[in-house]
Amino acid sequence: MNYLTESYVDSLALNSSAIKNGKDLVKKNSFPLLCQSEDGTIIFGECKGSGKDPYQCSVDVAKEGNPVFRCSCPSRQFPCKHNLGLMYAYTSGKTFITAPVPQDIADKREKAEKREEKKKEPVDPDAPVVKRKTNKSALVKKIAAQLEGISIAEKLILQLVQSGLGSLDKKALQTAEEQAK
C-alpha cells in the first residue's frame, strides 16, 4: 500500500469538509481498533460514532487505484468520513495490528472477484439470450409521468410564444423555472 498517501486520500474525498472530518477522527482517537490483513490489502477497524456501537469500516485496496469502501454508518458519501479517517490513521503511522479479515468483508471480496471473472469470460454465441422481464406497471407509470411532463412543457412554451418573453413577470418566470426542473 505504498501508494496510500495523505494526498491520495485527499483526492478520494468528495469535499474539503470530508477531509477535515476524517482527519479530526484521527486527532480525537476515535479508532479504538485498527487492523490490517496479513497481505496488507485491506485495512479495517472500528470508529466511535454517535450510536452506542462503533462503526465497522474497511478499505480494500487489492486493486491499486480502485479502493472498495465499506462502512456500517448511515452516510451516503463514499468514502465516508470514517473510511477517510481510517486511511488518514494509516498514512499518519498509527499502529495497525495484523488480524484475519472479517468474514463479511471476505465474502464481499469473493463475490466481487467472481463478478470480475464472469466479465472476462467469453460470450458463448450458442447460449440462449436471457431477457429481463419488464415491470409493466412501473413502465406505464414512467411513461405517464413523461407524457405529463411533455404536456406541461407544451403549455408553457405555447403560453410564452403567445404572450412573448417581455410579458414574463417574476412569478411567471419562477413558475417556468420550477417546471423546467
Buried (B, 14 or more C-beta within 10 A) or exposed (E): BEEBEBEBBBEBBEEEEBBEBBBEBBEEEBBEEBBBBEEBBBBBBBBBBEEEEBBBBBBBBBEEEEBBBBBBBEBEBEBBBBBBBBBBBBBEEBEBEEBEBBEEBEEBBEEBEEEEEEEEEEEEEEEEEEEEEEEEEEEEEEEEEEEEEEEEEEEBEEBBEEEEEEEBEEEBEEBBEEEEE
